[in-house]
C-alpha cells in the first residue's frame, strides 16, 4: 500500500502542474481571443477591466504554476475559485469559465418552474452585468473544484518532502 501511495504522490507532483498550468494558459488565451473576435464590445468599462484581470490571472497563474514558481498555486486557486459559481438573478449575470464547464444548473423560468440539468460546455465565457431574460439560474462548475483539490494536494505533498 505504501508503494501505491508513493506512486500516487509522484504522479501528482509530476502531472498536476503540467495539466493545470497548461489548462490555465490555454484557457486564458482562448478567453482573450474570444473577447476580441466574438464580443460585441457592449461590456461596461469595469467589466472589461475585470476581463483583462481574469485573462492575466489565468495566463500568469498557469505559467507560474507550470514552472512551480512562487504564487503560481495561489493565482490558480483564485482563478479557479471564480469559476465555481455562476448565476443570473433579476437580470444580473455572473458567468465565467475557461476550458471546460461541467456542472449542475438549477433554472427558474418565467412561470416559476424549477428545472435541473447537467451542463458540459467546452470553450470560455465571461459575462458580468445586466442581461435581460425571463429565466434565473444558479450553477456549480465541478472542474475548478477538482483543480483546487489537486492544487492543494500538490502543495501538501511538497511541504511533506
Residue frames as a rotation matrix with the C-alpha (Angstrom) as fourth column:
UNK 1
0.562 0.827 0.000 0.00
0.827 -0.562 0.000 0.00
0.000 0.000 -1.000 0.00
UNK 2
0.360 -0.520 -0.774 2.88
0.210 -0.763 0.611 2.39
-0.909 -0.383 -0.166 0.78
UNK 3
-0.667 -0.660 0.346 4.29
0.447 0.018 0.895 1.87
-0.597 0.751 0.283 -2.72
UNK 4
-0.112 0.727 0.678 0.95
0.958 -0.102 0.268 2.81
0.264 0.679 -0.685 -4.32
UNK 5
0.755 0.376 -0.537 0.70
0.561 -0.795 0.232 5.93
-0.340 -0.477 -0.811 -2.15
UNK 6
-0.077 -0.888 -0.453 4.23
0.180 -0.459 0.870 6.95
-0.981 -0.015 0.196 -3.13
UNK 7
-0.695 -0.129 0.708 3.46
0.693 0.142 0.706 6.40
-0.192 0.981 -0.009 -6.84
UNK 8
0.353 0.911 0.214 0.23
0.920 -0.379 0.098 8.41
0.171 0.163 -0.972 -6.49
UNK 9
0.640 -0.171 -0.749 2.11
0.303 -0.839 0.451 11.29
-0.706 -0.516 -0.486 -4.86
UNK 10
-0.496 -0.868 0.018 4.82
0.297 -0.151 0.943 11.20
-0.816 0.473 0.333 -7.53
UNK 11
-0.398 0.442 0.804 2.15
0.906 0.053 0.420 11.38
0.142 0.895 -0.422 -10.25
UNK 12
0.711 0.656 -0.254 0.54
0.695 -0.711 0.109 14.37
-0.109 -0.254 -0.961 -8.52
UNK 13
0.261 -0.701 -0.664 3.90
0.146 -0.651 0.745 16.13
-0.954 -0.291 -0.067 -8.27
UNK 14
-0.690 -0.621 0.371 4.69
0.395 0.105 0.913 15.40
-0.606 0.776 0.173 -11.90
UNK 15
-0.603 0.472 0.644 1.39
0.762 0.102 0.639 15.90
0.236 0.876 -0.421 -13.70
UNK 16
0.298 0.816 -0.496 -0.73
0.900 -0.413 -0.139 18.36
-0.318 -0.405 -0.857 -11.71
UNK 17
-0.050 -0.320 -0.946 1.39
0.051 -0.947 0.317 21.46
-0.997 -0.032 0.064 -12.51
UNK 18
-0.942 -0.326 0.084 1.57
0.080 0.026 0.996 20.45
-0.327 0.945 0.001 -16.17
UNK 19
-0.452 0.841 0.298 -2.13
0.866 0.333 0.373 19.75
0.215 0.426 -0.879 -16.60
UNK 20
0.442 0.687 -0.576 -3.47
0.814 -0.578 -0.064 22.70
-0.377 -0.441 -0.815 -14.61
UNK 21
-0.219 -0.614 -0.758 -0.75
0.143 -0.789 0.597 25.12
-0.965 0.022 0.261 -15.78
UNK 22
-0.969 -0.126 0.213 -1.32
0.215 0.000 0.977 24.39
-0.123 0.992 0.027 -19.48
UNK 23
-0.185 0.979 0.080 -5.10
0.970 0.169 0.175 24.36
0.158 0.110 -0.981 -18.95
UNK 24
0.361 0.312 -0.879 -4.99
0.605 -0.796 -0.034 27.83
-0.710 -0.519 -0.476 -17.38
UNK 25
-0.579 -0.638 -0.508 -2.67
-0.017 -0.613 0.790 29.27
-0.815 0.466 0.344 -20.03
UNK 26
-0.905 0.259 0.336 -4.76
0.398 0.244 0.884 27.93
0.147 0.934 -0.324 -22.91
UNK 27
0.025 0.971 -0.238 -8.00
1.000 -0.027 -0.005 28.93
-0.012 -0.237 -0.971 -21.18
UNK 28
0.107 -0.065 -0.992 -6.75
0.361 -0.927 0.100 32.48
-0.927 -0.369 -0.075 -20.65
UNK 29
-0.854 -0.460 -0.244 -5.60
-0.082 -0.342 0.936 32.77
-0.514 0.819 0.254 -24.25
UNK 30
-0.667 0.676 0.312 -8.88
0.697 0.420 0.581 31.34
0.261 0.605 -0.752 -25.51
UNK 31
0.238 0.755 -0.611 -10.88
0.881 -0.433 -0.192 33.77
-0.410 -0.492 -0.768 -23.37
UNK 32
-0.257 -0.433 -0.864 -8.77
0.042 -0.898 0.438 36.66
-0.965 0.077 0.249 -24.67
UNK 33
-0.988 -0.142 0.058 -9.25
0.053 0.042 0.998 35.62
-0.145 0.989 -0.034 -28.30
UNK 34
-0.331 0.938 0.100 -12.97
0.925 0.302 0.230 35.08
0.186 0.168 -0.968 -27.83
UNK 35
0.207 0.413 -0.887 -13.32
0.640 -0.743 -0.196 38.51
-0.740 -0.527 -0.418 -26.26
UNK 36
-0.573 -0.489 -0.658 -11.58
-0.174 -0.711 0.681 40.10
-0.801 0.505 0.322 -29.23
UNK 37
-0.985 0.034 -0.172 -13.23
-0.163 0.179 0.970 38.21
0.063 0.983 -0.171 -32.07
UNK 38
-0.530 0.825 -0.195 -16.64
0.632 0.538 0.557 37.24
0.565 0.172 -0.807 -30.70
UNK 39
-0.424 0.360 -0.831 -17.50
0.733 -0.402 -0.548 40.04
-0.531 -0.842 -0.094 -28.30
UNK 40
0.292 0.588 0.754 -19.92
0.871 -0.489 0.044 42.78
0.395 0.644 -0.655 -29.27
UNK 41
-0.656 -0.750 0.088 -17.94
0.626 -0.605 -0.492 45.24
0.423 -0.268 0.866 -27.10
UNK 42
0.150 0.752 0.641 -21.02
-0.087 -0.636 0.767 46.48
0.985 -0.170 -0.030 -25.28
UNK 43
0.277 -0.124 -0.953 -19.43
0.873 0.446 0.196 45.49
0.400 -0.887 0.232 -21.98
UNK 44
0.972 0.082 0.218 -19.15
-0.017 -0.909 0.417 48.33
0.232 -0.410 -0.882 -19.49
UNK 45
0.341 -0.928 0.152 -15.65
-0.550 -0.328 -0.768 49.61
0.762 0.178 -0.623 -18.71
UNK 46
-0.015 -0.369 0.929 -15.34
-0.982 0.181 0.055 48.00
-0.188 -0.912 -0.365 -15.26
UNK 47
0.749 0.307 0.587 -16.35
-0.221 0.951 -0.215 44.61
-0.624 0.031 0.780 -16.71
UNK 48
0.850 -0.512 -0.122 -13.71
-0.058 0.139 -0.989 44.99
0.523 0.847 0.088 -19.44
UNK 49
0.035 -0.841 0.540 -11.09
-0.878 -0.284 -0.385 45.71
0.477 -0.461 -0.749 -16.77
UNK 50
0.240 0.143 0.960 -12.26
-0.751 0.654 0.091 42.64
-0.615 -0.743 0.264 -14.85
UNK 51
0.989 0.125 0.077 -11.98
-0.039 0.729 -0.684 40.55
-0.141 0.673 0.726 -18.04
UNK 52
0.460 -0.888 -0.028 -8.39
-0.396 -0.177 -0.901 41.69
0.795 0.425 -0.433 -18.55
UNK 53
-0.103 -0.468 0.878 -7.59
-0.995 0.034 -0.099 40.79
0.016 -0.883 -0.469 -14.92
UNK 54
0.610 0.403 0.682 -9.12
-0.448 0.886 -0.123 37.33
-0.654 -0.231 0.721 -15.37
UNK 55
0.925 -0.348 -0.153 -7.07
-0.004 0.392 -0.920 36.72
0.380 0.852 0.361 -18.52
UNK 56
0.113 -0.917 0.382 -3.97
-0.709 -0.344 -0.615 37.90
0.696 -0.201 -0.689 -16.64
UNK 57
0.098 -0.009 0.995 -4.73
-0.913 0.396 0.093 35.66
-0.395 -0.918 0.030 -13.63
UNK 58
0.885 0.336 0.321 -5.31
-0.202 0.900 -0.387 32.68
-0.419 0.278 0.864 -15.86
UNK 59
0.784 -0.612 -0.100 -2.20
0.027 0.194 -0.981 33.01
0.620 0.767 0.168 -18.05
UNK 60
-0.018 -0.848 0.530 0.27
-0.706 -0.365 -0.607 34.23
0.708 -0.385 -0.592 -15.42
UNK 61
0.227 0.170 0.959 -1.04
-0.898 0.418 0.138 31.87
-0.377 -0.892 0.248 -12.73
UNK 62
0.975 0.173 0.140 -0.89
-0.100 0.904 -0.416 28.94
-0.198 0.392 0.898 -15.13
UNK 63
0.539 -0.840 -0.059 2.64
-0.130 -0.013 -0.991 29.80
0.832 0.542 -0.116 -16.22
UNK 64
-0.123 -0.597 0.793 3.89
-0.899 -0.272 -0.344 30.26
0.421 -0.755 -0.503 -12.65
UNK 65
0.457 0.347 0.819 2.26
-0.704 0.704 0.094 27.00
-0.544 -0.619 0.566 -11.53
UNK 66
0.979 -0.130 -0.158 3.62
-0.030 0.674 -0.738 25.15
0.202 0.727 0.656 -14.56
UNK 67
0.179 -0.979 0.099 7.12
-0.115 -0.121 -0.986 26.36
0.977 0.165 -0.135 -13.68
UNK 68
0.463 0.145 -0.875 6.37
0.754 0.454 0.474 25.75
0.466 -0.879 0.100 -9.97
UNK 69
-0.600 -0.609 0.518 7.21
0.313 -0.775 -0.549 29.31
0.736 -0.167 0.656 -9.05
UNK 70
-0.828 0.246 -0.505 6.09
0.443 -0.267 -0.856 31.30
-0.345 -0.932 0.112 -6.06
UNK 71
-0.493 0.762 -0.419 2.43
-0.442 -0.634 -0.634 32.44
-0.750 -0.127 0.649 -6.14
UNK 72
-0.817 0.191 -0.545 1.56
-0.476 0.311 0.823 30.13
0.327 0.931 -0.163 -9.05
UNK 73
-0.689 0.577 -0.438 -0.68
0.640 0.768 0.005 27.91
0.339 -0.277 -0.899 -6.93
UNK 74
-0.550 0.458 -0.699 -2.21
0.417 -0.575 -0.704 30.96
-0.724 -0.678 0.125 -5.23
UNK 75
-0.619 0.295 -0.728 -3.16
-0.655 -0.705 0.271 32.63
-0.433 0.645 0.630 -8.55
UNK 76
-0.809 0.317 -0.494 -4.52
-0.157 0.694 0.703 29.34
0.566 0.646 -0.512 -9.90
UNK 77
-0.641 0.589 -0.492 -6.72
0.765 0.436 -0.474 28.86
-0.064 -0.680 -0.730 -6.82
UNK 78
-0.513 0.458 -0.726 -8.08
-0.075 -0.866 -0.494 32.42
-0.855 -0.199 0.478 -7.14
UNK 79
-0.676 0.211 -0.706 -8.80
-0.737 -0.219 0.640 31.94
-0.019 0.953 0.304 -10.83
UNK 80
-0.779 0.385 -0.495 -10.43
0.177 0.892 0.416 28.54
0.602 0.237 -0.763 -10.34
UNK 81
-0.693 0.525 -0.494 -12.47
0.578 -0.004 -0.816 29.78
-0.430 -0.851 -0.301 -7.37
UNK 82
-0.560 0.462 -0.688 -14.03
-0.477 -0.859 -0.188 32.48
-0.677 0.223 0.701 -9.52
UNK 83
-0.652 0.253 -0.715 -15.19
-0.661 0.273 0.699 29.79
0.372 0.928 -0.011 -11.98
UNK 84
-0.970 0.240 -0.044 -17.12
0.230 0.844 -0.485 27.65
-0.080 -0.480 -0.873 -9.50
UNK 85
-0.221 0.945 -0.240 -20.38
0.586 -0.068 -0.808 29.61
-0.780 -0.319 -0.539 -9.22
UNK 86
-0.966 0.098 0.238 -22.46
0.137 -0.587 0.798 31.11
0.218 0.804 0.553 -11.99
UNK 87
-0.362 0.889 -0.282 -25.81
0.741 0.091 -0.665 32.75
-0.565 -0.449 -0.692 -11.66
UNK 88
-0.793 0.299 0.530 -28.40
0.129 -0.769 0.626 35.03
0.595 0.565 0.572 -13.12
UNK 89
-0.310 0.693 -0.651 -30.81
0.937 0.109 -0.331 36.71
-0.158 -0.713 -0.683 -10.76
UNK 90
0.496 0.652 -0.574 -33.18
0.514 -0.753 -0.411 39.59
-0.700 -0.091 -0.708 -11.54
UNK 91
0.985 -0.025 0.169 -31.29
0.143 -0.422 -0.895 40.31
0.093 0.906 -0.412 -14.75
UNK 92
0.420 -0.902 0.099 -27.77
-0.902 -0.403 0.152 40.41
-0.097 -0.153 -0.983 -13.27
UNK 93
0.976 -0.073 -0.207 -25.47
0.002 0.946 -0.325 37.68
0.219 0.317 0.923 -14.56
UNK 94
0.157 -0.971 0.183 -22.12
-0.917 -0.074 0.391 36.29
-0.366 -0.229 -0.902 -13.50
UNK 95
0.945 0.057 0.323 -20.72
0.062 0.937 -0.345 33.56
-0.322 0.346 0.881 -15.69
UNK 96
0.363 -0.893 -0.267 -17.02
-0.931 -0.339 -0.131 32.80
0.027 0.296 -0.955 -16.03
UNK 97
0.629 -0.318 0.710 -15.19
0.018 0.918 0.395 29.71
-0.777 -0.236 0.583 -17.15
UNK 98
0.174 -0.622 -0.763 -12.22
-0.981 -0.173 -0.082 28.81
-0.081 0.763 -0.641 -19.30
UNK 99
-0.846 -0.533 -0.023 -11.60
-0.530 0.833 0.157 25.44
-0.064 0.145 -0.987 -20.85
UNK 100
-0.536 0.688 -0.490 -14.48
0.237 0.680 0.694 23.22
0.811 0.256 -0.527 -19.82
UNK 101
-0.561 0.487 0.669 -17.50
-0.826 -0.384 -0.413 23.87
0.056 -0.784 0.618 -17.67
UNK 102
-0.427 0.451 -0.784 -19.17
0.084 0.883 0.462 20.78
0.900 0.131 -0.415 -16.21
UNK 103
-0.999 0.042 0.033 -21.76
-0.038 -0.122 -0.992 21.04
-0.038 -0.992 0.124 -13.55
UNK 104
-0.367 0.923 -0.115 -25.29
0.927 0.353 -0.125 21.30
-0.075 -0.153 -0.985 -12.33
UNK 105
-0.930 0.190 0.313 -27.63
-0.101 -0.955 0.279 24.12
0.352 0.228 0.908 -13.33
UNK 106
-0.388 0.870 -0.303 -30.83
0.829 0.185 -0.528 24.95
-0.404 -0.456 -0.793 -11.45
UNK 107
-0.953 0.065 0.295 -33.06
0.141 -0.770 0.623 27.17
0.267 0.635 0.725 -13.56
UNK 108
-0.360 0.873 -0.329 -36.24
0.516 -0.108 -0.850 29.03
-0.778 -0.475 -0.412 -12.70
UNK 109
-0.648 0.156 0.746 -38.44
0.718 -0.201 0.666 30.01
0.254 0.967 0.018 -15.60
UNK 110
-0.800 0.404 0.443 -40.90
-0.307 -0.911 0.276 32.83
0.515 0.084 0.853 -16.06
UNK 111
0.223 0.959 -0.174 -43.64
-0.384 0.250 0.889 30.54
0.896 -0.131 0.424 -14.74
UNK 112
0.092 -0.316 0.944 -41.63
-0.994 -0.078 0.071 29.79
0.051 -0.946 -0.321 -11.56
UNK 113
0.988 0.114 -0.109 -40.94
-0.119 0.992 -0.039 26.23
0.103 0.052 0.993 -12.63
UNK 114
0.251 -0.939 0.237 -37.63
-0.768 -0.044 0.639 24.77
-0.590 -0.342 -0.731 -11.46
UNK 115
0.963 -0.063 -0.262 -35.55
-0.120 0.770 -0.627 22.61
0.241 0.635 0.734 -13.72
UNK 116
0.403 -0.860 0.312 -32.29
-0.420 0.129 0.898 20.82
-0.813 -0.493 -0.310 -13.02
UNK 117
0.983 -0.127 -0.136 -29.78
-0.071 0.422 -0.904 19.92
0.172 0.897 0.406 -15.68
UNK 118
0.342 -0.937 0.075 -26.23
0.441 0.230 0.867 18.77
-0.830 -0.264 0.492 -16.12
UNK 119
0.963 -0.034 -0.269 -24.17
-0.224 -0.656 -0.721 21.04
-0.152 0.754 -0.639 -18.33
UNK 120
0.176 -0.942 0.288 -20.95
0.590 0.335 0.735 20.18
-0.788 0.041 0.614 -20.18
UNK 121
0.978 0.202 0.053 -19.63
0.177 -0.666 -0.725 23.12
-0.111 0.718 -0.687 -22.19
UNK 122
0.042 -0.995 0.095 -16.20
0.954 0.068 0.291 23.48
-0.296 0.078 0.952 -23.79
UNK 123
0.231 -0.045 0.972 -14.78
0.614 -0.768 -0.182 26.91
0.755 0.639 -0.149 -24.53
UNK 124
-0.752 -0.420 -0.509 -14.61
0.659 -0.514 -0.550 30.08
-0.031 -0.748 0.663 -22.49
UNK 125
0.159 0.838 0.522 -17.15
0.622 -0.496 0.606 32.59
0.767 0.228 -0.600 -21.32
UNK 126
-0.765 -0.264 -0.588 -17.22
0.628 -0.509 -0.588 35.77
-0.144 -0.819 0.555 -19.31
UNK 127
-0.082 0.781 0.619 -20.44
0.358 -0.556 0.750 37.66
0.930 0.283 -0.235 -18.61
UNK 128
-0.546 -0.054 -0.836 -20.73
0.825 -0.209 -0.526 40.15
-0.147 -0.976 0.159 -15.79
UNK 129
-0.941 0.236 -0.242 -23.60
-0.227 -0.972 -0.064 42.57
-0.251 -0.005 0.968 -15.61
UNK 130
-0.144 0.988 0.054 -27.19
-0.443 -0.015 -0.896 43.01
-0.885 -0.153 0.440 -16.65
UNK 131
-0.973 0.094 -0.210 -28.75
-0.152 0.423 0.893 40.65
0.173 0.901 -0.398 -19.17
UNK 132
-0.400 0.902 0.160 -32.47
-0.795 -0.256 -0.550 40.80
-0.455 -0.347 0.820 -19.55
UNK 133
-0.694 0.289 -0.660 -34.03
-0.228 0.781 0.582 37.37
0.683 0.554 -0.476 -19.92
UNK 134
0.279 0.928 0.247 -37.02
-0.673 0.006 0.739 35.72
0.685 -0.373 0.626 -18.33
UNK 135
0.738 0.001 -0.675 -35.06
0.275 0.913 0.301 32.94
0.616 -0.408 0.674 -16.57
UNK 136
0.417 -0.656 0.629 -32.92
-0.905 -0.362 0.222 32.97
0.082 -0.662 -0.745 -13.46
UNK 137
0.737 -0.194 -0.648 -30.37
0.074 0.975 -0.208 30.25
0.672 0.106 0.733 -12.81
UNK 138
0.468 -0.683 0.560 -27.73
-0.840 -0.148 0.522 29.08
-0.274 -0.715 -0.643 -10.38
UNK 139
0.867 -0.187 -0.462 -24.96
-0.110 0.832 -0.544 26.71
0.486 0.523 0.701 -11.35
UNK 140
0.541 -0.755 0.371 -21.92
-0.476 0.088 0.875 24.96
-0.693 -0.650 -0.311 -9.94
UNK 141
0.619 -0.482 -0.621 -18.92
-0.580 0.253 -0.774 24.06
0.530 0.839 -0.123 -12.08
UNK 142
0.957 -0.185 0.221 -17.15
-0.042 0.669 0.742 20.95
-0.285 -0.720 0.633 -10.74
UNK 143
0.606 -0.778 0.169 -13.97
0.539 0.245 -0.806 21.25
0.585 0.579 0.568 -12.88
UNK 144
0.069 -0.633 0.771 -12.48
-0.381 -0.731 -0.566 24.11
0.922 -0.254 -0.292 -10.79
UNK 145
0.680 0.198 0.706 -13.37
-0.733 0.187 0.654 22.27
-0.003 -0.962 0.272 -7.58
UNK 146
0.923 -0.374 0.093 -11.33
0.378 0.925 -0.032 19.27
-0.075 0.065 0.995 -8.77
UNK 147
0.335 -0.836 0.435 -8.45
0.371 -0.307 -0.876 21.52
0.866 0.455 0.208 -9.83
UNK 148
0.279 -0.199 0.939 -8.38
-0.738 -0.670 0.077 23.31
0.614 -0.715 -0.334 -6.47
UNK 149
0.920 0.076 0.384 -8.34
-0.316 0.722 0.615 19.94
-0.230 -0.688 0.689 -4.70
UNK 150
0.734 -0.662 0.150 -5.34
0.667 0.662 -0.342 18.78
0.127 0.351 0.928 -6.74
UNK 151
0.256 -0.641 0.723 -3.50
-0.070 -0.759 -0.648 22.09
0.964 0.115 -0.239 -6.32
UNK 152
0.448 -0.042 0.893 -3.80
-0.869 -0.254 0.424 21.70
0.209 -0.966 -0.151 -2.55
UNK 153
0.958 -0.154 0.241 -2.81
0.087 0.959 0.269 18.02
-0.273 -0.236 0.933 -2.73
UNK 154
0.532 -0.791 0.302 0.26
0.505 0.010 -0.863 19.07
0.680 0.612 0.404 -4.74
UNK 155
0.174 -0.430 0.886 1.15
-0.511 -0.808 -0.292 21.72
0.842 -0.402 -0.360 -2.19
UNK 156
0.752 0.183 0.633 0.60
-0.652 0.349 0.674 19.29
-0.097 -0.919 0.382 0.70
UNK 157
0.888 -0.452 0.084 2.93
0.460 0.875 -0.152 16.71
-0.005 0.173 0.985 -0.85
UNK 158
0.304 -0.804 0.511 5.60
0.252 -0.449 -0.857 19.35
0.919 0.389 0.066 -1.48
UNK 159
0.252 -0.190 0.949 5.54
-0.787 -0.611 0.087 20.55
0.563 -0.768 -0.304 2.12
UNK 160
0.923 0.144 0.356 5.74
-0.329 0.774 0.541 16.95
-0.198 -0.617 0.762 3.36
UNK 161
0.756 -0.652 -0.062 9.00
0.404 0.539 -0.739 16.34
0.515 0.534 0.671 1.49
